[in-house]
């Protein structure tokens, strides 16, 4: 079965090559080719998963070494793959949800002239993401990491005729490059410390490295995770990335790319376990982003940007859990998987709403859509109930586990983190209820567009609704399936490890507190948006509301600190270059030029001048000789 691992990547990669290089002759069939090859990858993943289930827990790691990628004396990188319980979880999520999004895109992108190219980019993204999670060393992981960055740039800016989409793609690309610097530095530090960057040797030799070096490596890995997973301080790209087609938002910004940072931290758990300072920073970043994204999501009227804030917040939960070490690794991945179901479903539901509303994204111009789009309403509603943690649905199990793990950290830190996660649960219930009420309830508020065309909301075609139904099914049942018999914990523990921690309160107490926060969030949202008429134009609001609409001034901060700071730094460097560096270089050149000009007068090419010089020199020598004899 090991020989099948490479085929997981080869199938969508073949699709990308064929669709991007095949030309217009494939315009009519390209979307089917791309979808079929994504499904082939999922089928291979299911076969490998079935084989893995038939093995004992200690014999579930499969490896495949294709060839030596970089054979240099003292430096060797292999094109080698590692499939264990952790990477298998991601393989099924990436290929399974990815295939559903391919199917959805058949209907969503039906009238786009460049649909074949879009499916080629989707295939490229799936292949790069699979390479990232299947690599058995950090250098090959980095190769997939950069491939994901390239594919996301192409997909976010797919509608490049829109200046906003082109700008969003460049912004995502540049912000992610900052994070990528962290990963490249971490790999260099690993090689200088351990002499290798393969997972096994690096993790096995962690005990031989100093804590300071491990902290540096951990912080650089965290920087990389912040870029890919849109965590503070590199979160500014995610909201703008909603300019891409909605299937891109579902694939990249819900189920796969933004979870790569969580995978990186959990996969590198051995490093973080030995570097408590780096682990603490991971927890802080997750906690801050959890609240940051939730607050931003409360004030957005653009349905996709509200969901983007939600994504940022939910990834914050995962990063926080990953920062808890063995107490939270399993639950970070569990929430990642359930989030892949309900958030992908929510984004596809948002796309379905836009499809029926002439691409309108302002929720204040929706209302009463449950009457016109019943399938979208039900599937979106189930995703909503899952993300707020309604009892029995998937988010109830996975997010509650993270809240319990936060309290289990123990001491003052545990109480603080537990309080933050509970507060985040309440805010999540508020802003997601707001989205539901503005979109599907109340009176209709849509108006004619600039061309005078009034929307005629209608249900989306089956190619779009069937994937939504399947994802809604996962949103409802995945969490309970994982929790019964502690299936997910038993599955991942051999790879990630697990510690119960020291919870100061019982699990029932945590659940009760979470339910109180959930009801409070829903109740406040109902009072503000369910019982009152919703104005088409948003009121000015409080200072916090205005700040949240501007993403808590993250772009303003970046502009002042990074853009203007960079401009000032550049001007300073130019001044130093012109006044100091150029002054030294030009002054030296002028001195040499002046000296050479004077010396050149002694070599003018006239024989008479040379004769006079020889005569004068001879006279001087004779005079000096006579003078010395006289003395």
C-alpha positions as CSV (number, residue, x, y, z in Angstrom):
1,X,0.0,0.0,0.0
2,X,3.0,2.3,0.5
3,X,3.3,2.7,-3.2
4,X,-0.1,4.4,-3.4
5,X,0.9,7.4,-1.3
6,X,2.5,9.3,-4.2
7,X,-0.6,8.7,-6.3
8,X,-2.6,10.8,-3.8
9,X,-0.6,13.8,-5.0
10,X,0.0,12.7,-8.6
11,X,-3.8,12.5,-9.5
12,X,-4.6,16.2,-8.8
13,X,-1.2,17.3,-10.1
14,X,-1.9,15.5,-13.4
15,X,-5.2,17.4,-13.5
16,X,-3.5,20.7,-13.0
17,X,-0.9,20.0,-15.8
18,X,-3.6,18.8,-18.2
19,X,-6.0,21.6,-17.6
20,X,-3.5,24.4,-17.5
21,X,-1.5,23.2,-20.6
22,X,-4.2,21.5,-22.6
23,X,-5.6,24.7,-24.1
24,X,-9.1,25.7,-25.1
25,X,-9.9,22.2,-26.5
26,X,-10.6,21.2,-23.0
27,X,-13.0,24.1,-22.1
28,X,-16.0,21.8,-22.4
29,X,-14.7,19.0,-20.3
30,X,-12.0,20.5,-18.1
31,X,-14.3,20.8,-15.1
32,X,-15.2,17.1,-15.2
33,X,-11.5,16.2,-15.6
34,X,-10.5,18.3,-12.6
35,X,-13.4,16.9,-10.4
36,X,-12.7,13.3,-11.4
37,X,-9.0,13.5,-10.5
38,X,-9.8,15.1,-7.2
39,X,-12.2,12.2,-6.6
40,X,-9.5,9.7,-7.6
41,X,-7.3,11.1,-4.9
42,X,-10.0,10.8,-2.3
43,X,-10.7,7.2,-3.4
44,X,-7.0,6.3,-2.9
45,X,-7.1,8.0,0.5
46,X,-10.1,5.9,1.5
47,X,-8.3,2.7,0.4
48,X,-5.2,3.7,2.4
49,X,-7.4,4.6,5.4
50,X,-9.1,1.1,5.3
51,X,-5.7,-0.5,5.1
52,X,-4.5,1.6,8.1
53,X,-7.5,0.6,10.2
54,X,-6.5,-3.1,9.7
55,X,-3.1,-2.5,11.3
56,X,-2.2,-2.2,15.0
57,X,-1.8,1.3,16.4
58,X,2.0,0.9,16.4
59,X,2.2,-0.2,12.8
60,X,0.1,2.5,11.1
61,X,3.0,4.7,9.8
62,X,3.7,4.1,6.1
63,X,6.6,5.6,4.3
64,X,7.5,5.9,0.6
65,X,10.9,7.2,-0.7
66,X,10.6,8.0,-4.4
67,X,14.2,9.3,-4.9
68,X,16.9,11.5,-3.5
69,X,15.8,15.0,-4.3
70,X,19.1,16.9,-3.5
71,X,22.2,14.7,-3.2
72,X,25.0,16.9,-2.0
73,X,27.9,15.9,0.3
74,X,26.8,16.7,3.9
75,X,23.3,17.7,2.7
76,X,20.6,15.3,1.4
77,X,16.9,15.9,0.8
78,X,14.6,13.0,-0.1
79,X,11.4,13.1,-2.1
80,X,9.8,10.9,0.6
81,X,6.4,10.7,2.2
82,X,5.1,9.7,5.6
83,X,1.5,8.6,6.1
84,X,0.4,8.3,9.7
85,X,-2.8,8.9,11.6
86,X,-2.2,12.7,11.6
87,X,-1.5,13.0,7.9
88,X,-4.3,10.6,7.0
89,X,-6.8,12.8,8.8
90,X,-5.7,15.7,6.6
91,X,-5.6,13.6,3.4
92,X,-9.3,12.6,3.9
93,X,-10.3,16.2,4.8
94,X,-8.4,17.8,1.9
95,X,-9.4,15.3,-0.8
96,X,-12.9,14.7,0.5
97,X,-14.0,18.3,1.1
98,X,-11.9,19.3,-2.0
99,X,-13.9,17.0,-4.2
100,X,-17.2,18.3,-2.9
101,X,-16.0,21.9,-3.6
102,X,-15.0,20.8,-7.1
103,X,-18.5,19.5,-7.7
104,X,-20.0,22.7,-6.3
105,X,-17.8,24.8,-8.6
106,X,-19.3,23.0,-11.7
107,X,-22.5,24.9,-11.1
108,X,-21.1,28.0,-9.5
109,X,-18.6,28.7,-12.2
110,X,-20.8,27.5,-15.1
111,X,-20.9,30.8,-16.9
112,X,-17.3,31.7,-16.4
113,X,-15.2,31.7,-19.6
114,X,-12.1,30.6,-17.7
115,X,-13.7,27.7,-15.8
116,X,-11.1,25.2,-17.1
117,X,-8.3,27.3,-15.7
118,X,-10.1,27.7,-12.4
119,X,-10.3,23.9,-12.1
120,X,-6.7,23.6,-13.0
121,X,-5.8,26.0,-10.1
122,X,-8.1,24.0,-7.8
123,X,-6.2,20.8,-8.7
124,X,-2.9,22.5,-8.2
125,X,-4.0,23.7,-4.7
126,X,-5.1,20.2,-3.7
127,X,-1.9,18.6,-4.9
128,X,0.3,21.2,-3.1
129,X,-1.7,20.8,0.1
130,X,-1.4,17.0,0.0
131,X,2.3,17.4,-0.5
132,X,2.5,19.6,2.5
133,X,0.8,17.1,4.9
134,X,2.5,14.0,3.4
135,X,6.1,15.2,3.4
136,X,8.4,13.3,5.8
137,X,10.8,16.3,6.2
138,X,10.6,20.0,6.7
139,X,12.2,20.9,3.4
140,X,9.7,19.0,1.3
141,X,6.9,20.4,3.5
142,X,8.3,23.8,2.7
143,X,8.0,23.0,-1.0
144,X,4.3,22.1,-0.6
145,X,3.9,25.2,1.7
146,X,5.1,27.5,-1.1
147,X,2.9,25.6,-3.7
148,X,-0.1,26.3,-1.5
149,X,0.9,30.0,-1.4
150,X,1.1,30.1,-5.2
151,X,-2.2,28.3,-5.8
152,X,-4.0,30.6,-3.3
153,X,-2.6,33.7,-5.0
154,X,-3.9,32.4,-8.4
155,X,-7.3,31.5,-6.9
156,X,-7.9,34.6,-4.8
157,X,-7.0,36.8,-7.8
158,X,-8.8,34.6,-10.3
159,X,-11.2,37.5,-11.2
160,X,-8.2,39.7,-11.9
161,X,-10.2,42.1,-14.0
162,X,-11.5,43.4,-10.6
163,X,-8.8,45.7,-9.0
164,X,-10.0,44.6,-5.5
165,X,-9.4,40.9,-6.3
166,X,-5.9,41.6,-7.8
167,X,-5.0,43.7,-4.8
168,X,-6.3,41.0,-2.4
169,X,-4.2,38.3,-4.1
170,X,-1.1,40.4,-3.9
171,X,-1.8,41.2,-0.2
172,X,-2.3,37.6,0.7
173,X,0.9,36.6,-1.2
174,X,3.0,39.3,0.5
175,X,1.7,38.7,4.0
176,X,2.3,35.0,3.6
177,X,5.8,35.6,2.5
178,X,6.5,37.1,5.9
179,X,5.4,33.9,7.5
180,X,7.4,31.8,5.0
181,X,10.5,33.6,6.1
182,X,9.9,32.1,9.5
183,X,9.6,28.6,8.2
184,X,12.8,28.9,6.1
185,X,14.7,30.2,9.1
186,X,13.4,27.4,11.2
187,X,14.6,24.9,8.6
188,X,18.0,26.4,8.6
189,X,18.3,26.4,12.3
190,X,17.2,22.7,12.3
191,X,19.9,21.8,9.9
192,X,22.6,23.6,11.7
193,X,21.5,22.1,15.0
194,X,20.6,18.5,14.0
195,X,22.3,18.1,10.7
196,X,19.0,17.1,9.1
197,X,15.5,18.3,8.6
198,X,13.7,14.9,8.4
199,X,10.9,14.6,11.0
200,X,12.2,11.4,12.7
201,X,15.8,12.5,13.3
202,X,14.9,16.0,14.3
203,X,12.2,15.0,16.8
204,X,14.5,12.2,18.1
205,X,17.3,14.6,18.8
206,X,15.3,17.4,20.4
207,X,16.7,16.4,23.9
208,X,20.2,17.1,22.7
209,X,19.5,20.8,21.7
210,X,19.5,23.8,24.0
211,X,16.2,25.2,25.1
212,X,17.2,28.6,23.6
213,X,17.7,27.0,20.2
214,X,14.4,25.1,20.4
215,X,12.6,28.3,21.4
216,X,14.0,30.1,18.4
217,X,12.9,27.2,16.1
218,X,9.5,27.1,17.7
219,X,8.9,30.9,17.4
220,X,9.9,30.8,13.7
221,X,7.5,27.9,13.1
222,X,4.8,29.9,14.8
223,X,5.5,32.9,12.6
224,X,5.0,30.6,9.6
225,X,1.7,29.3,11.1
226,X,0.5,32.9,11.7
227,X,1.0,33.7,8.0
228,X,-0.8,30.7,6.6
229,X,-3.5,30.5,9.3
230,X,-4.2,34.3,9.5
231,X,-3.3,34.7,13.1
232,X,-2.2,37.9,14.9
233,X,-0.1,39.7,13.7
234,X,-0.4,38.4,10.1
235,X,-4.1,38.1,9.9
236,X,-4.9,41.1,7.7
237,X,-5.0,39.2,4.4
238,X,-7.9,36.9,5.2
239,X,-10.9,39.3,5.0
240,X,-9.7,40.8,1.7
241,X,-9.2,37.3,0.2
242,X,-13.0,37.0,0.1
243,X,-12.7,38.8,-3.2
244,X,-12.0,35.4,-4.8
245,X,-14.8,33.1,-6.0
246,X,-16.8,31.6,-3.1
247,X,-15.6,28.0,-3.7
248,X,-12.1,29.4,-3.1
249,X,-13.2,30.7,0.3
250,X,-14.6,27.3,1.2
251,X,-11.6,25.3,0.1
252,X,-8.7,27.6,1.1
253,X,-10.1,29.7,3.9
254,X,-12.2,27.1,5.7
255,X,-11.1,23.5,5.3
256,X,-7.5,23.4,4.1
257,X,-5.0,26.2,3.7
258,X,-5.7,28.2,6.9
259,X,-5.4,24.9,8.9
260,X,-1.9,24.3,7.6
261,X,-0.5,26.4,10.5
262,X,-2.3,24.1,13.0
263,X,-0.9,21.1,11.3
264,X,2.7,22.5,11.4
265,X,2.5,23.2,15.1
266,X,1.0,19.8,16.0
267,X,3.4,18.0,13.7
268,X,6.3,19.8,15.4
269,X,4.9,19.0,18.9
270,X,8.2,17.5,20.1
271,X,9.9,20.9,19.5
272,X,7.2,22.9,21.3
273,X,7.0,20.4,24.2
274,X,10.7,21.1,24.9
275,X,10.3,24.9,24.5
276,X,7.8,26.1,27.0
277,X,8.4,29.8,26.2
278,X,7.5,29.2,22.5
279,X,4.5,27.2,23.6
280,X,3.3,30.0,25.8
281,X,3.5,32.4,22.8
282,X,1.5,30.0,20.7
283,X,-1.3,30.1,23.4
284,X,-1.2,33.9,23.6
285,X,-1.5,34.2,19.8
286,X,-4.4,31.8,19.7
287,X,-6.2,33.5,22.5
288,X,-5.8,37.0,21.1
289,X,-6.8,35.9,17.6
290,X,-9.8,34.0,18.9
291,X,-11.3,37.3,20.3
292,X,-9.9,39.5,17.5
293,X,-11.7,37.5,14.8
294,X,-14.9,37.2,16.8
295,X,-15.1,40.9,17.4
296,X,-14.5,41.7,13.7
297,X,-17.1,39.2,12.7
298,X,-19.7,41.0,14.8
299,X,-19.7,44.2,12.7
300,X,-19.3,42.9,9.1
301,X,-22.3,43.3,6.8
302,X,-20.6,41.4,3.9
303,X,-21.6,37.8,4.5
304,X,-18.3,36.3,3.4
305,X,-16.3,38.7,5.4
306,X,-18.4,37.9,8.5
307,X,-17.5,34.2,7.9
308,X,-13.9,35.2,7.4
309,X,-13.8,36.8,10.8
310,X,-15.4,33.6,12.1
311,X,-12.7,31.5,10.4
312,X,-10.0,33.6,12.0
313,X,-11.6,33.1,15.4
314,X,-12.1,29.4,15.1
315,X,-8.5,28.9,13.9
316,X,-7.6,30.8,17.0
317,X,-9.3,28.1,19.1
318,X,-7.2,25.5,17.3
319,X,-3.9,27.4,17.7
320,X,-4.7,27.9,21.4
321,X,-5.4,24.2,21.8
322,X,-2.1,23.3,20.0
323,X,-0.2,25.6,22.3
324,X,-1.5,23.6,25.3
325,X,0.7,20.8,24.2
326,X,-0.4,17.1,24.8
327,X,-3.4,18.4,26.6
328,X,-4.8,20.0,23.5
329,X,-3.1,18.5,20.3
330,X,-5.9,16.0,19.7
331,X,-8.7,18.5,20.3
332,X,-7.0,21.1,18.0
333,X,-7.2,18.6,15.1
334,X,-10.7,17.4,16.1
335,X,-12.0,20.9,15.9
336,X,-10.1,21.4,12.7
337,X,-11.9,18.5,11.1
338,X,-15.4,19.5,12.3
339,X,-14.7,23.1,11.3
340,X,-13.8,21.8,7.9
341,X,-17.4,20.4,7.6
342,X,-19.5,23.3,9.0
343,X,-17.4,26.2,7.8
344,X,-17.0,24.8,4.2
345,X,-20.8,24.3,4.3
346,X,-21.4,27.9,5.5
347,X,-19.2,29.4,2.8
348,X,-20.9,27.2,0.1
349,X,-24.2,28.4,1.6
350,X,-23.1,32.0,1.3
351,X,-22.2,31.3,-2.3
352,X,-25.6,29.8,-2.9
353,X,-27.2,33.0,-1.4
354,X,-25.1,35.2,-3.7
355,X,-26.0,33.0,-6.6
356,X,-29.6,33.7,-6.1
357,X,-29.1,37.4,-5.2
358,X,-27.2,38.6,-8.3
359,X,-23.9,38.3,-6.4
360,X,-25.0,40.7,-3.6
361,X,-23.0,40.2,-0.5
362,X,-24.5,42.8,1.9
363,X,-26.7,41.0,4.4
364,X,-28.6,44.1,5.1
365,X,-30.1,43.7,1.6
366,X,-31.2,40.1,2.2
367,X,-34.0,39.1,4.5
368,X,-36.6,36.3,4.4
369,X,-34.6,34.1,2.1
370,X,-35.6,31.0,3.9
371,X,-38.9,31.1,1.9
372,X,-37.0,31.2,-1.4
373,X,-34.0,29.0,-0.8
374,X,-35.2,26.2,1.6
375,X,-32.2,23.8,1.0
376,X,-29.7,26.5,1.5
377,X,-31.5,27.7,4.6
378,X,-31.5,24.2,6.2
379,X,-27.9,23.4,5.3
380,X,-26.6,26.8,6.3
381,X,-28.7,26.6,9.5
382,X,-27.2,23.3,10.5
383,X,-23.7,24.7,9.9
384,X,-24.7,27.7,12.1
385,X,-25.9,25.4,14.9
386,X,-22.7,23.4,14.6
387,X,-20.4,26.4,14.9
388,X,-22.1,28.0,17.9
389,X,-21.9,24.6,19.7
390,X,-25.5,23.6,19.8
391,X,-25.8,20.4,21.9
392,X,-25.3,17.2,19.9
393,X,-23.8,18.8,16.8
394,X,-20.1,18.6,15.8
395,X,-19.0,21.9,17.1
396,X,-20.5,21.2,20.5
397,X,-18.1,18.3,21.0
398,X,-14.9,19.7,19.4
399,X,-15.1,23.3,20.8
400,X,-16.2,22.1,24.2
401,X,-13.1,19.9,24.4
402,X,-10.9,22.9,23.7
403,X,-12.6,24.9,26.4
404,X,-12.1,22.0,28.9
405,X,-8.5,21.6,27.8
406,X,-8.0,25.4,28.4
407,X,-9.2,25.0,32.0
408,X,-7.2,21.8,32.4
409,X,-4.0,23.9,31.9
410,X,-4.4,24.6,35.6
411,X,-3.5,27.5,37.8
412,X,-4.2,31.1,36.9
413,X,-3.3,30.5,33.3
414,X,-6.0,27.9,33.1
415,X,-8.6,30.2,34.5
416,X,-7.6,33.0,32.1
417,X,-7.6,30.8,29.0
418,X,-10.9,29.1,30.0
419,X,-12.5,32.5,30.4
420,X,-11.2,33.6,27.0
421,X,-12.6,30.5,25.3
422,X,-16.0,30.9,27.0
423,X,-16.2,34.5,26.0
424,X,-15.3,33.5,22.5
425,X,-18.1,31.0,22.5
426,X,-20.6,33.7,23.5
427,X,-19.4,36.2,20.8
428,X,-19.5,33.4,18.2
429,X,-23.2,32.7,19.1
430,X,-23.9,36.4,18.7
431,X,-22.3,37.1,15.3
432,X,-23.5,33.9,13.7
433,X,-27.0,34.4,14.9
434,X,-26.8,37.9,13.4
435,X,-25.8,36.4,10.1
436,X,-28.7,34.0,10.2
437,X,-31.3,36.7,11.1
438,X,-30.0,39.2,8.6
439,X,-30.0,36.6,5.8
440,X,-32.9,34.3,6.2
441,X,-35.4,36.0,8.6
442,X,-37.3,39.2,8.8
443,X,-38.8,41.0,5.9
444,X,-37.2,41.1,2.4
445,X,-34.9,44.1,2.0
446,X,-33.4,43.6,-1.4
447,X,-33.4,46.4,-3.9
448,X,-32.7,46.9,-7.6
449,X,-29.0,47.2,-8.5
450,X,-27.4,50.1,-10.3
451,X,-28.7,48.8,-13.7
452,X,-32.3,48.5,-12.3
453,X,-32.3,44.7,-12.0
454,X,-34.1,43.5,-8.9
455,X,-32.8,40.1,-7.5
456,X,-35.1,37.1,-7.9
457,X,-33.8,34.7,-5.2
458,X,-34.1,31.1,-6.1
459,X,-32.6,27.8,-5.0
460,X,-29.3,26.8,-6.5
461,X,-28.9,23.8,-8.9
462,X,-28.2,20.3,-7.5
463,X,-24.5,20.4,-8.3
464,X,-24.3,23.1,-5.6
465,X,-26.9,21.9,-3.1
466,X,-25.8,18.2,-3.0
467,X,-22.3,19.1,-1.6
468,X,-24.0,21.5,0.8
469,X,-26.2,18.6,2.1
470,X,-23.2,16.3,2.5
471,X,-21.3,18.9,4.4
472,X,-24.3,19.6,6.6
473,X,-24.5,15.9,7.4
474,X,-20.9,16.0,8.6
475,X,-21.7,19.2,10.6
476,X,-24.3,17.3,12.5
477,X,-22.8,13.9,13.1
478,X,-19.0,14.1,12.8
479,X,-18.4,15.4,16.4
480,X,-20.6,12.7,18.0
481,X,-19.0,10.0,15.9
482,X,-15.5,11.1,17.0
483,X,-16.5,11.4,20.6
484,X,-18.3,8.1,21.1
485,X,-15.7,5.7,22.6
486,X,-13.1,8.4,22.3
487,X,-12.5,7.3,18.7
488,X,-10.6,10.4,17.6
489,X,-8.5,10.5,20.8
490,X,-7.6,6.8,20.3
491,X,-6.8,7.4,16.7
492,X,-4.4,10.4,17.1
493,X,-2.8,9.7,20.5
494,X,0.0,7.4,19.1
495,X,1.2,10.4,17.0
496,X,0.4,13.4,19.1
497,X,0.4,12.1,22.6
498,X,-2.2,13.0,25.2
499,X,-2.3,14.3,28.8
500,X,-5.5,14.8,30.8
501,X,-4.3,17.9,32.6
502,X,-5.6,19.3,35.9
503,X,-9.1,20.7,35.3
504,X,-10.2,22.8,38.3
505,X,-13.9,22.2,37.4
506,X,-15.9,19.3,36.1
507,X,-16.7,18.8,32.4
508,X,-20.4,19.2,33.2
509,X,-19.7,22.6,34.8
510,X,-17.8,23.7,31.7
511,X,-20.6,22.5,29.4
512,X,-23.2,24.4,31.5
513,X,-21.1,27.6,31.4
514,X,-20.7,27.2,27.6
515,X,-24.5,26.8,27.2
516,X,-25.1,30.0,29.3
517,X,-22.7,31.9,27.0
518,X,-24.4,30.5,23.9
519,X,-27.9,31.4,25.1
520,X,-26.6,34.9,26.0
521,X,-25.1,35.5,22.6
522,X,-28.2,34.2,20.8
523,X,-30.5,36.2,23.0
524,X,-28.6,39.5,22.5
525,X,-28.5,39.0,18.7
526,X,-32.2,38.2,18.7
527,X,-32.9,41.4,20.6
528,X,-30.9,43.5,18.3
529,X,-31.8,42.0,14.9
530,X,-34.7,39.7,15.4
531,X,-37.2,42.0,17.1
532,X,-36.3,45.2,15.4
533,X,-36.5,46.3,11.8
534,X,-33.1,46.1,10.1
535,X,-32.1,49.3,8.3
536,X,-30.6,48.8,4.8
537,X,-27.8,51.2,5.7
538,X,-25.8,50.3,8.8
539,X,-26.0,52.9,11.6
540,X,-22.8,54.6,12.6
541,X,-22.5,52.6,15.8
542,X,-20.2,52.9,18.8
543,X,-16.4,53.3,18.7
544,X,-16.0,49.5,19.0
545,X,-18.4,48.9,16.2
546,X,-16.6,51.3,13.9
547,X,-13.2,49.8,14.9
548,X,-14.5,46.3,14.1
549,X,-15.7,47.4,10.7
550,X,-12.2,48.6,10.0
551,X,-10.8,45.2,11.2
552,X,-9.7,46.8,14.5
553,X,-7.4,49.0,12.5
554,X,-5.1,46.2,11.6
555,X,-4.5,47.6,8.1
556,X,-4.1,51.1,9.6
557,X,-1.5,49.7,11.9
558,X,0.3,47.9,9.1
559,X,0.3,51.1,7.0
560,X,1.7,53.3,9.8
561,X,4.2,50.8,11.2
562,X,5.2,48.8,8.1
563,X,4.4,50.9,5.0
564,X,5.3,54.3,6.4
565,X,8.0,52.8,8.6
566,X,9.4,51.1,5.5
567,X,9.3,54.3,3.5
568,X,11.2,56.2,6.3
569,X,13.7,53.3,6.5
570,X,14.2,53.4,2.8
571,X,14.7,57.1,2.7
572,X,17.2,56.8,5.5
573,X,19.1,54.1,3.7
574,X,19.1,56.2,0.5
575,X,20.5,59.2,2.4
576,X,23.2,57.1,4.0
577,X,24.0,55.6,0.6
578,X,24.2,59.0,-1.1
579,X,26.0,60.9,1.6
580,X,28.2,58.3,3.2
581,X,28.7,55.3,0.9
582,X,28.7,57.3,-2.3
583,X,30.7,60.1,-0.6
584,X,33.5,57.6,0.3
585,X,33.4,55.9,-3.1
586,X,33.2,59.0,-5.1
587,X,35.8,60.8,-2.9
588,X,38.2,57.9,-3.4
589,X,37.6,57.9,-7.1
590,X,38.1,61.7,-7.3
591,X,41.4,61.5,-5.3
592,X,42.8,58.8,-7.5
593,X,41.6,60.7,-10.6
594,X,43.3,63.9,-9.5
595,X,46.5,62.1,-8.5
596,X,46.6,60.2,-11.8
597,X,46.0,63.5,-13.7
598,X,49.0,65.1,-12.1
599,X,51.2,62.0,-12.6
600,X,50.0,61.9,-16.2
601,X,51.7,65.2,-16.9
602,X,55.1,63.5,-16.3
603,X,54.4,61.1,-19.1
604,X,53.4,63.4,-22.0
605,X,55.2,61.5,-24.9
606,X,57.7,64.3,-25.9
607,X,61.4,63.3,-26.1
608,X,62.5,66.8,-25.2
609,X,60.6,66.7,-21.9
610,X,62.1,63.3,-21.0
611,X,65.6,64.7,-21.9
612,X,65.1,67.7,-19.7
613,X,63.9,65.4,-16.9
614,X,67.0,63.2,-17.3
615,X,69.3,66.2,-17.4
616,X,67.7,67.7,-14.3
617,X,67.8,64.4,-12.5
618,X,71.5,63.9,-13.4
619,X,72.3,67.4,-12.2
620,X,70.6,66.7,-8.9
621,X,72.5,63.5,-8.4
622,X,75.9,65.1,-9.2
623,X,75.1,68.0,-6.9
624,X,74.1,65.6,-4.1
625,X,77.3,63.6,-4.6
626,X,79.5,66.6,-4.5
627,X,77.8,67.9,-1.4
628,X,78.2,64.6,0.4
629,X,82.0,64.5,-0.4
630,X,82.4,68.1,0.8
631,X,80.8,67.3,4.0
